[in-house]
Amino acid sequence: MQSNINKFFLIALVLMGLTSMHMTTAAPIVEPVNSMSDNAQVIHVGPNRLIKTISEAAKLSKDGVTVEVDAGDYRGDVAVWEKNNIILRAINGRVRLIANGMAAEGKAIWVIRGGKMIVEGFDFSGARVADKNGAGIRLEKGILTVRDCTFSESENGILTGNDPQTELEVLNSEFGYIGHGDGQSHNLYAGEISLLTVKGSYFHHAKVGHLLKSRAIENRIFYNRLTDELGGRASYELEFAIGGIAYVVGNIIQQSSTTENPHIISYGTEGYKWSKNELYLVNNTLVDNRPQGGVFLRIQPGNVIVKAVNNLLVGRGKLESAGPGIYRNNFTVDWDEFELFVREDYRLKHNSKLLGKFADAGMANGHVLMPDSEYSHPRKIARLNGPARHPGALQSLK
């Protein structure tokens, strides 16, 4: 009898050990990570994780959490983010967020209204809602950085609210085939926020709306490609609807032949709201493909500073037609000045008469207006090896 009891006891111990081993090898919901803060944590999301949906991760998130999402398709997995110092990162490939008829709070794939947040490596598509204003991301308040993301086939790519403390930074991202088709939704639409920064990003093929529209107090638009291309129907390529300070430096901006609006860049056409209204156009390449000709720059008359230096214009018209301002060293050029214009390669040829014809644009509000980088397709920035030497957006030669 004693022998049997001992045998059962040993078997129980073995089973308990196996159970314990099984429990300790399961993926934890929340794991500590190396960080300056001892309280920082990481949440893993994926089909083979304990947390399988992004929406569940959003509910579990606390301030300071990093959410790492395994590559793959996440259909109808919409979420609201309300915490501070959140990092959302795709790992081992792209994370594709496909709305699939769903929208958080009837607004977007993601609604964000927390503190600081970084989003990296996600593809947002298919956001459509009842009021025709669905977005990949709806930023209601906070400080958001979006890096290496794409937005497509939605009514808006990113749409912000009008919180005056909000800041939005978009880096190395892509926006295309966006809009409901009524002209009221846009690839990127920033409301009356504090600061909009867009760098190294690619905007194309809007559906009647604008490639980029902003009402922000300050705008930093550096080294991007805003080209509506073949079949695009964008209205404005770039609009600052109620003025503010706008630095537009080193961008390739192109109006398609099928646009329904002749204007390429628009400033203040809905009236001036902000105390400072200043537009700086420096080292951009502006291309008008409209057969009957378009308007490179439209400015509402008012108390506004306009400075345009070192821009290349392809098409009819001049920047000066927009109204009073400082216009220096801007050139209207033919297609044959560029390396391979039929493939939208806007680098100047080695024998271009414009090489070396750079003029110092000076400074504005403490910012040096000379470009130190250039756009590199697709959606990258390349640092210049030396100072800018030529007019236009691209400084490197073939």
HELIX and SHEET records of a PDB file:
HELIX    1   1 GLN A    2  THR A   25  1                                  24    
HELIX    2   2 ILE A   54  LEU A   60  1                                   7    
HELIX    3   3 LEU A  319  ALA A  322  5                                   4    
HELIX    4   4 TRP A  335  GLU A  337  5                                   3    
HELIX    5   5 PHE A  341  ARG A  343  5                                   3    
SHEET    1   A13 VAL A  30  PRO A  32  0                                        
SHEET    2   A13 GLN A  41  VAL A  45 -1                                        
SHEET    3   A13 VAL A  65  ARG A  75  1                                        
SHEET    4   A13 ILE A  86  ILE A  98  1                                        
SHEET    5   A13 LYS A 116  GLU A 120  1                                        
SHEET    6   A13 ILE A 143  ARG A 147  1                                        
SHEET    7   A13 GLU A 167  LEU A 171  1                                        
SHEET    8   A13 LEU A 195  LYS A 199  1                                        
SHEET    9   A13 GLU A 218  PHE A 222  1                                        
SHEET   10   A13 ILE A 245  VAL A 249  1                                        
SHEET   11   A13 GLU A 278  VAL A 282  1                                        
SHEET   12   A13 ILE A 305  VAL A 309  1                                        
SHEET   13   A13 ILE A 326  ARG A 328  1                                        
SHEET    1   B13 VAL A  30  PRO A  32  0                                        
SHEET    2   B13 GLN A  41  VAL A  45 -1                                        
SHEET    3   B13 VAL A  65  ARG A  75  1                                        
SHEET    4   B13 ILE A  86  ILE A  98  1                                        
SHEET    5   B13 PHE A 122  SER A 125  1                                        
SHEET    6   B13 THR A 150  SER A 152  1                                        
SHEET    7   B13 GLU A 174  ILE A 178  1                                        
SHEET    8   B13 TYR A 202  ALA A 206  1                                        
SHEET    9   B13 ARG A 225  THR A 227  1                                        
SHEET   10   B13 ILE A 252  GLN A 255  1                                        
SHEET   11   B13 THR A 285  ASP A 288  1                                        
SHEET   12   B13 LEU A 312  VAL A 314  1                                        
SHEET   13   B13 PHE A 331  VAL A 333  1                                        
SHEET    1   C 9 ALA A  79  TRP A  81  0                                        
SHEET    2   C 9 ALA A 108  ILE A 112  1                                        
SHEET    3   C 9 ALA A 135  LEU A 139  1                                        
SHEET    4   C 9 ASN A 156  THR A 160  1                                        
SHEET    5   C 9 LEU A 188  ALA A 190  1                                        
SHEET    6   C 9 LYS A 213  SER A 214  1                                        
SHEET    7   C 9 LEU A 238  PHE A 240  1                                        
SHEET    8   C 9 HIS A 263  TYR A 267  1                                        
SHEET    9   C 9 VAL A 295  ILE A 299  1                                        
SHEET    1   D 2 PHE A 338  LEU A 340  0                                        
SHEET    2   D 2 ASP A 345  LEU A 348 -1                                        
SHEET    1   E 2 MET A 363  ALA A 364  0                                        
SHEET    2   E 2 HIS A 367  VAL A 368 -1                                        
SHEET    1   F 2 SER A 373  SER A 376  0                                        
SHEET    2   F 2 LYS A 380  ARG A 383 -1                                        
END                                                                             
